[in-house]
Amino acid sequence: MSFIISSSKCSYVQEDTIEISNVVPKGFWRYNFTEKEGSFLEKTSYNDSHTKVYGKSLEIADRVIKEYRLNKNDNLGVLFSGGKGLGKSLTMNLIIENLKKDYPIIIVDLWNADLSNFLSHINKAVILMDEFEKVFNSNNDENDCVQKEQNSLLSLFSGIGSNKQSLYLLSCNNINLINDNFIARPGRLRYHFHFDSLKDDVIREYLKENLIESRISDIEKVMFFLESASFVSFDILKVISEELNSLSDTVEDIFSCLNIFPMNSVYDVLISYTQDGKESTREEIYYNINSNSEIRVRIFDTDFSFNMHDAAYNRGNNSWIIDISKVKWIIKNSDFKLLKIFAYLETQSK
């Protein structure tokens, strides 16, 4: 089986067809299918915009590129998993940027029953399957994708068939929707790179390079507020930088508006006080708290509240120390004196 080459399409045909080629030309192609034409490739564009590389992306890309260029006979499969905005697409773009001058890049963003057969006749290509668990789960049903759509690709990734020396790049946001037959099976997918929330050193590096000079002094305040985020992505850092650079608002005011905090954090709050000259400690558990939440407390006949954004983070014991001077008194007993308020983050949604 070969490919017919025209000005905009590349389709496989039998050997008696006029103007044929047995390889897909270099360039960017997108897989498509119609009942009339069957499977074919269309020329397309690809947004591989250049951006600063942070964290482990460059190291991962170099490893994949080296392994693929040394691989003489077999297909190579790579899975990138993790939440959005953590560097998966950036890493794949680095790989594509390096290989596009030597190999065709084929984007697969739809599934049909002929896909596996079609791809099995393509040699020496980089095949990109972004958001794999969505493309190969058309009914949004885990059992359906396991039994049908994803299973149809097992032989491709295993190298069973005529195609060889292709690189399969898969990304997913939800690893739970990936077929179990792909996980912990390096014979099918050689590498699995999982992207977690950005590390502190990466966050600081990004902020130092993207904040204007007058906002550099706010980095540690930003780090404090991000402690309450379920995860930190490049998307979040980009928005924070834009807000800080364009507005004169305080860090506290900016974070109070941003949609980046989980709604089911659990805090253990310790309140030290004296009542009638006797020192005591009250411990309370508070749910659905973020760094802008106001917490109301009643001890005996004293009633007061405090806001989590009036806290200073103590990295030594992973606690927040509330600024007592900013406590709002609702009912204050003259025999009651507030000494200290500590908050400890117990759990977060991931």
BELQUI-V766210 format. One record per run of one state. SS is the DSSP state (H for helix, E for strand, C for the rest). FROM is the first residue (numbers start at 1). TO is the last residue. If there is no record, write none. Layout:
# BELQUI-V766210
ss=SS from=FROM to=TO
ss=SS from=FROM to=TO
This chain:
# BELQUI-V766210
ss=C from=1 to=1
ss=E from=2 to=5
ss=C from=6 to=8
ss=E from=9 to=13
ss=C from=14 to=19
ss=E from=20 to=21
ss=C from=22 to=26
ss=E from=27 to=34
ss=C from=35 to=37
ss=E from=38 to=43
ss=C from=44 to=56
ss=H from=57 to=70
ss=C from=71 to=75
ss=E from=76 to=82
ss=C from=83 to=87
ss=H from=88 to=99
ss=C from=100 to=103
ss=E from=104 to=107
ss=C from=108 to=114
ss=H from=115 to=119
ss=C from=120 to=124
ss=E from=125 to=129
ss=C from=130 to=131
ss=H from=132 to=135
ss=C from=136 to=141
ss=H from=142 to=149
ss=C from=150 to=150
ss=H from=151 to=158
ss=C from=159 to=166
ss=E from=167 to=172
ss=C from=173 to=174
ss=H from=175 to=177
ss=C from=178 to=190
ss=E from=191 to=195
ss=C from=196 to=199
ss=H from=200 to=210
ss=C from=211 to=212
ss=H from=213 to=226
ss=C from=227 to=233
ss=H from=234 to=246
ss=C from=247 to=250
ss=H from=251 to=257
ss=C from=258 to=265
ss=E from=266 to=275
ss=C from=276 to=277
ss=E from=278 to=286
ss=C from=287 to=293
ss=E from=294 to=299
ss=C from=300 to=301
ss=E from=302 to=307
ss=H from=308 to=310
ss=E from=311 to=314
ss=C from=315 to=318
ss=E from=319 to=322
ss=C from=323 to=323
ss=H from=324 to=326
ss=C from=327 to=327
ss=E from=328 to=331
ss=C from=332 to=335
ss=E from=336 to=347
ss=C from=348 to=350
